[in-house]
Amino acid sequence: KIMKLTKILVALSFLFAVSTANAGELTVTGSMEATYTSEVDKTTGNPLGMDRELKFAGSTELDSGITVSVMQDTSDSLAFSNSQIMFSGISTPAGTLGIYVGSDSDPIDAVDDITPSAYEEANGSGSGTYVDIGSNAGQMGLGLKFDLPFLGAVNYKHYPKIDGAKNTDNSSSGTVAGAAGAGVGSAYSVSIKTDLGATIGQLDGLTWTNAFGEAENSRLASTDDSWEATSALNYSIGSLSLGLQRKATSLGQTAIDTVGTDTAAVVHTDTVMGIAYAVNDAFSVSYNRYTSNRSSPTAVNNEQETDAFNIGYTMGGMTIGFQDASTDNANYVLNAEDDTRTLGVSVAF
């Protein structure tokens, strides 16, 4: 079924590509952020850091009314990073459909932590050591976006091969033994965002997001695929926002057990919560907590917990943020501490 779907997407993309189109437009957006981070329990070297991003985006409309949009962003070193071509507004008997190809828009990575925060995620400034969902973000794949009655917005993406290759046009990555990525297979991820208030009026302001992904990270016999799953409830009323999210990640089994060894998959189960309050249009505060449990046959599995207090202040295109985060049992080591304080100034343009 997946191969059939892939062939259909490729054929549709080709048909739309050769259609006539009207003149489009290109925009350039971006942001830069400077941060000052101190490690409370460690010796801090140079505390200054920077993040810089550029995004080129364009769109045009075909004679059929279908919109074609393209995007290309950059890494911190301003090298090419993720890209995407998307055909949206495709009318079908079941509703409007969007088809895209590229290395952007991984469904589960887009919802890795959607609990409300005034500045950063609880572990967003380096406090604690976590294994997050969205491990296939940046891989080349084919995707679909559409709406389902009652359920809401669906985003599905299939990755023919998760070898990290971002091929140029008219080329493909290696598949023979010994080639980079030859030992891995395909993957997929899907997310569904449901506006419960649109279905049940009494639940206005409540959204429910679910996502799941699976990857063939080893093609050896007697090994297990990796998988990721999450479910999140977010509620907003006036200036107050609340969020609770559960996440689970299995790293899969990439080696075969031998005598005296146990390579069973390591599994992480996480709980994330956030409560944010907008004092006014410019100033907001939040409290966030990230709790993680690890099940590993070869390591001690103490519960890791990060508490973070965030402040955010916005002035036009500039945002000033502060986070004070503390982690107990850092990296699942009993009584290990990993506390950070981060001040950031970002400007969007």
C-alpha positions, 0 to 999 in steps of 0.5 A: 500500500505504501509503495502504491501511495508513493507512486501516486504521489510522484505521478501527481507531482509530475502532472502538476509540475507541467501545468501552466502557472501564473507569475508568483512571488518570493519572500525572505524571512528570518531571525537571529538570537543571542543568548547568555547561558550559565551552568549552575553546577558546572564550570561555564566557558564562553556563555555567549551563543547565537542562532541565525536562520533564513527562509526563502518562500514563494508561491504561484497559482496554476490555471486549475486553481491549485497553489504551488508553494516552495520553501528553502531554509538555512542552518546556523552556518547559512548552508542549505537545510530543509526544503519543500514543494507543496501543491495545496487546494486539490479538490477531491470527493473527500475534501481538499488535499495537499501534497508535498515533497521534501525534508520539511514538515515531519508530522511528529517533530512538529508536535514534539512539545506543544505545551504552552511556554513564555520562552523555551520548553522545559529542557529547551536551554540545555538542562537535562539530557532527553531523547525526544520524538521526531527523530526523522525530521530532516529526512526526504519524504512524501506527504499528505495534508487533509481534514477529516470530519470531527477528527480535524487536520491530518498530516501524513509523511512517508520516507522511502529510506531514512539514510539522511540523504538529501539527493540532488535532482535526477539522483538517488542514494546508495542501496548496496551493502557498505553504502552509507545508510544501506542498513536502514529502511523506510519510515512514516509518521502521522499527526491528527489535531482535533479542535474539540471546541468545534465539535462540542461547544462546551469544550471551546478552547480545548485541542487534542493532538495525537501523533505516531511514527515508526522507522525501520532503523535496522534491516537485520533479521530478529531486530525491532523497528523504532517507534514514537508516539505522543498525545497532548491536550491544550486549553486556553481561556482568556490570558491563561493557557494550560497543556499536558502531554505524554510521549513515548519513544522506543529506540528499537533493537538494532543488534541481535542478542548473543550469549550473555548480551541483551540488546532489548530496545530502550524505551522512554516515557515522558510527561510534559506540562505547562501553564502560561499566563499573558500579563498583557500583550507584551509580557508573559510568564510560564511554569513548565515541568518535564518528567522522563522515565527510561527502561533500559536493560543495561543502565540504571533507570532513575526518573529525570525531572526538569522544572523551568520558570520562563519569562517572555517580553515582546517589543515589535519584532524583538523578543527578550526571554529568560529561563531558570531550569533545574534538573534532578537525576540528570541523564537518569543518574541518581542525585545528579544535577544539571541547572541552567539560566539562559537570557535570550534576545531574538529579532525576527525580520 
